[in-house]
Amino acid sequence: MLRENGVSYYCNLASPFVLDKEALKYIDYDLDVKVFPDGERRLLDTDEYEQHRAKWHYSAETDLF
């Protein structure tokens, strides 16, 4: 993201993708990371992650992100 104070980065955390005859497929793990121009990092959507982790039974390894 280009802003007056510099460039920020927005990263979506997801599984590795699989490409088959239908589409490019992956699992979106709900969490996002935003990195600001000063280097500050912010983890976003943790509430959504917690809800979906319980509902969809994310593996324990997913918490290592």
Secondary structure, 3 states (H helix, E strand, C coil): CEECCEECEEEEEECCCEECCCCEECCEEEEEEEECCCCCEEEECHHHHHHHHHHHCCCHHHHHC
